[in-house]
């Protein structure tokens, strides 16, 4: 992989901002990333926008008031993996020689859409019978807890950890420190998952990064892209293991091979903790531990700040919230700030290699429509 780096990052606050538009949130993140990179919007060859709920032409709508030169704008909808997928396409454009500098941004505003779970396609027979993501992950949690003797307190501890991290993150406007007891006592959503074990579903936010093969003007040391992988789910025609995150394990193998590293080399991870059980499943899919051992990794403190491999030092989706178009890019922003040693109170000491993982959508059974994994270093 040719030398392509992230030279600038920007991110808005994540929270409920019904008085703002998603375009305004994106404009803030874009301008922050340009400032961080030390360039102007006219230095950008093309723009890649990840957006899941904003309707037609979101990228053009966000950029129209920023006085571009009419450069190409590409809009990508890959559900929650939209921003991370946009990042890979932008990376491809530079590596192919088509562009030298591109800007990737993701945005979504959910506070104006009401509440509840995001609707899924009705062609899936599971969805026609009322399946929504909280119910699906509740079933996965039940199966995992049964198979590996995991207590409800362990699930709750994922939320406690990530909200403790998120309280150190100034953009996580929803976040507050909670106890295990408070998590378990919060409103039931889908047994065994309670409200504080599900990521906030009505959140607005945007994030942006500048990718280039000619850095030099930025405010911080550029971050190298070592691996970029996007995979899709497979059509499931028979019984599946609900405790296996197959698409993430497959994408992780490809990413580690591409980067020439293994899970033991990572300094930190930002992963898709839409529900507490998700984080435990992804520990195993990413190779941090063997099947059934995720609870021990969590309770040992290894995945907390100060531990061997901090997971979601930003607070993750549970603490920050989850505007789906922005999440994949926001994870990358966090990894960059950690590797550049500018993450403030949540800084992972000695961070040198980071991985981001985000899934997107749901199709038949427990599979996901997309999974994006990226690995970075300074």
RAHU-V190790 format. One record per residue. N is the residue number from 1. RES is the residue in one small letter. NEAR is the number of other ideal C-beta (glycine too) atoms within 8 Angstrom. Layout:
n=N res=RES near=NEAR
n=N res=RES near=NEAR
This chain:
n=1 res=x near=7
n=2 res=x near=6
n=3 res=x near=5
n=4 res=x near=12
n=5 res=x near=12
n=6 res=x near=13
n=7 res=x near=14
n=8 res=x near=16
n=9 res=x near=15
n=10 res=x near=17
n=11 res=x near=12
n=12 res=x near=12
n=13 res=x near=8
n=14 res=x near=15
n=15 res=x near=10
n=16 res=x near=8
n=17 res=x near=10
n=18 res=x near=7
n=19 res=x near=3
n=20 res=x near=9
n=21 res=x near=6
n=22 res=x near=15
n=23 res=x near=11
n=24 res=x near=8
n=25 res=x near=16
n=26 res=x near=16
n=27 res=x near=12
n=28 res=x near=11
n=29 res=x near=17
n=30 res=x near=17
n=31 res=x near=10
n=32 res=x near=13
n=33 res=x near=16
n=34 res=x near=15
n=35 res=x near=10
n=36 res=x near=14
n=37 res=x near=14
n=38 res=x near=10
n=39 res=x near=11
n=40 res=x near=5
n=41 res=x near=11
n=42 res=x near=6
n=43 res=x near=6
n=44 res=x near=14
n=45 res=x near=10
n=46 res=x near=13
n=47 res=x near=15
n=48 res=x near=17
n=49 res=x near=18
n=50 res=x near=21
n=51 res=x near=16
n=52 res=x near=12
n=53 res=x near=11
n=54 res=x near=11
n=55 res=x near=5
n=56 res=x near=3
n=57 res=x near=7
n=58 res=x near=16
n=59 res=x near=14
n=60 res=x near=9
n=61 res=x near=9
n=62 res=x near=15
n=63 res=x near=13
n=64 res=x near=6
n=65 res=x near=6
n=66 res=x near=10
n=67 res=x near=4
n=68 res=x near=10
n=69 res=x near=4
n=70 res=x near=3
n=71 res=x near=9
n=72 res=x near=6
n=73 res=x near=11
n=74 res=x near=11
n=75 res=x near=10
n=76 res=x near=13
n=77 res=x near=9
n=78 res=x near=15
n=79 res=x near=11
n=80 res=x near=15
n=81 res=x near=17
n=82 res=x near=18
n=83 res=x near=20
n=84 res=x near=19
n=85 res=x near=16
n=86 res=x near=18
n=87 res=x near=19
n=88 res=x near=13
n=89 res=x near=11
n=90 res=x near=15
n=91 res=x near=12
n=92 res=x near=8
n=93 res=x near=13
n=94 res=x near=17
n=95 res=x near=9
n=96 res=x near=6
n=97 res=x near=4
n=98 res=x near=6
n=99 res=x near=9
n=100 res=x near=7
n=101 res=x near=14
n=102 res=x near=15
n=103 res=x near=17
n=104 res=x near=17
n=105 res=x near=21
n=106 res=x near=20
n=107 res=x near=21
n=108 res=x near=16
n=109 res=x near=15
n=110 res=x near=11
n=111 res=x near=10
n=112 res=x near=5
n=113 res=x near=7
n=114 res=x near=4
n=115 res=x near=4
n=116 res=x near=5
n=117 res=x near=7
n=118 res=x near=8
n=119 res=x near=3
n=120 res=x near=11
n=121 res=x near=5
n=122 res=x near=6
n=123 res=x near=4
n=124 res=x near=12
n=125 res=x near=6
n=126 res=x near=9
n=127 res=x near=13
n=128 res=x near=7
n=129 res=x near=6
n=130 res=x near=6
n=131 res=x near=9
n=132 res=x near=9
n=133 res=x near=11
n=134 res=x near=12
n=135 res=x near=10
n=136 res=x near=12
n=137 res=x near=14
n=138 res=x near=13
n=139 res=x near=9
n=140 res=x near=13
n=141 res=x near=14
n=142 res=x near=10
n=143 res=x near=10
n=144 res=x near=14
n=145 res=x near=13
n=146 res=x near=6
n=147 res=x near=7
n=148 res=x near=9
n=149 res=x near=4
n=150 res=x near=9
n=151 res=x near=7
n=152 res=x near=8
n=153 res=x near=8
n=154 res=x near=12
n=155 res=x near=17
n=156 res=x near=15
n=157 res=x near=11
n=158 res=x near=16
n=159 res=x near=14
n=160 res=x near=12
n=161 res=x near=12
n=162 res=x near=15
n=163 res=x near=16
n=164 res=x near=11
n=165 res=x near=18
n=166 res=x near=15
n=167 res=x near=12
n=168 res=x near=10
n=169 res=x near=13
n=170 res=x near=5
n=171 res=x near=10
n=172 res=x near=14
n=173 res=x near=7
n=174 res=x near=12
n=175 res=x near=11
n=176 res=x near=6
n=177 res=x near=5
n=178 res=x near=9
n=179 res=x near=6
n=180 res=x near=9
n=181 res=x near=6
n=182 res=x near=9
n=183 res=x near=14
n=184 res=x near=10
n=185 res=x near=6
n=186 res=x near=9
n=187 res=x near=5
n=188 res=x near=7
n=189 res=x near=10
n=190 res=x near=8
n=191 res=x near=6
n=192 res=x near=9
n=193 res=x near=16
n=194 res=x near=14
n=195 res=x near=8
n=196 res=x near=12
n=197 res=x near=16
n=198 res=x near=13
n=199 res=x near=11
n=200 res=x near=8
n=201 res=x near=11
n=202 res=x near=9
n=203 res=x near=15
n=204 res=x near=15
n=205 res=x near=18
n=206 res=x near=17
n=207 res=x near=18
n=208 res=x near=18
n=209 res=x near=17
n=210 res=x near=19
n=211 res=x near=16
n=212 res=x near=13
n=213 res=x near=9
n=214 res=x near=6
n=215 res=x near=9
n=216 res=x near=5
n=217 res=x near=7
n=218 res=x near=13
n=219 res=x near=7
n=220 res=x near=8
n=221 res=x near=6
n=222 res=x near=10
n=223 res=x near=13
n=224 res=x near=10
n=225 res=x near=14
n=226 res=x near=12
n=227 res=x near=13
n=228 res=x near=11
n=229 res=x near=12
n=230 res=x near=13
n=231 res=x near=10
n=232 res=x near=8
n=233 res=x near=11
n=234 res=x near=7
n=235 res=x near=6
n=236 res=x near=9
n=237 res=x near=3
n=238 res=x near=4
n=239 res=x near=3
n=240 res=x near=10
n=241 res=x near=5
n=242 res=x near=9
n=243 res=x near=10
n=244 res=x near=10
n=245 res=x near=9
n=246 res=x near=10
n=247 res=x near=15
n=248 res=x near=16
n=249 res=x near=13
n=250 res=x near=10
n=251 res=x near=15
n=252 res=x near=14
n=253 res=x near=8
n=254 res=x near=12
n=255 res=x near=15
n=256 res=x near=14
n=257 res=x near=7
n=258 res=x near=12
n=259 res=x near=9
n=260 res=x near=6
n=261 res=x near=9
n=262 res=x near=6
n=263 res=x near=9
n=264 res=x near=4
n=265 res=x near=6
n=266 res=x near=12
n=267 res=x near=12
n=268 res=x near=14
n=269 res=x near=14
n=270 res=x near=16
n=271 res=x near=15
n=272 res=x near=11
n=273 res=x near=15
n=274 res=x near=11
n=275 res=x near=13
n=276 res=x near=14
n=277 res=x near=14
n=278 res=x near=12
n=279 res=x near=16
n=280 res=x near=16
n=281 res=x near=15
n=282 res=x near=14
n=283 res=x near=14
n=284 res=x near=16
n=285 res=x near=12
n=286 res=x near=14
n=287 res=x near=10
n=288 res=x near=11
n=289 res=x near=9
n=290 res=x near=5
n=291 res=x near=6
n=292 res=x near=7
n=293 res=x near=9
n=294 res=x near=13
n=295 res=x near=10
n=296 res=x near=8
n=297 res=x near=12
n=298 res=x near=15
n=299 res=x near=8
n=300 res=x near=7
n=301 res=x near=7
n=302 res=x near=9
n=303 res=x near=12
n=304 res=x near=10
n=305 res=x near=10
n=306 res=x near=6
n=307 res=x near=10
n=308 res=x near=3
n=309 res=x near=11
n=310 res=x near=14
n=311 res=x near=12
n=312 res=x near=16
n=313 res=x near=14
n=314 res=x near=15
n=315 res=x near=16
n=316 res=x near=16
n=317 res=x near=11
n=318 res=x near=17
n=319 res=x near=17
n=320 res=x near=18
n=321 res=x near=13
n=322 res=x near=12
n=323 res=x near=16
n=324 res=x near=13
n=325 res=x near=17
n=326 res=x near=17
n=327 res=x near=16
n=328 res=x near=19
n=329 res=x near=18
n=330 res=x near=16
n=331 res=x near=15
n=332 res=x near=19
n=333 res=x near=14
n=334 res=x near=13
n=335 res=x near=16
n=336 res=x near=14
n=337 res=x near=10
n=338 res=x near=15
n=339 res=x near=15
n=340 res=x near=10
n=341 res=x near=7
n=342 res=x near=7
n=343 res=x near=11
n=344 res=x near=7
n=345 res=x near=5
n=346 res=x near=11
n=347 res=x near=10
n=348 res=x near=12
n=349 res=x near=5
n=350 res=x near=5
n=351 res=x near=12
n=352 res=x near=7
n=353 res=x near=13
n=354 res=x near=15
n=355 res=x near=15
n=356 res=x near=17
n=357 res=x near=17
n=358 res=x near=15
n=359 res=x near=13
n=360 res=x near=15
n=361 res=x near=12
n=362 res=x near=11
n=363 res=x near=10
n=364 res=x near=8
n=365 res=x near=7
n=366 res=x near=8
n=367 res=x near=13
n=368 res=x near=12
n=369 res=x near=12
n=370 res=x near=17
n=371 res=x near=17
n=372 res=x near=20
n=373 res=x near=14
n=374 res=x near=16
n=375 res=x near=16
n=376 res=x near=16
n=377 res=x near=10
n=378 res=x near=8
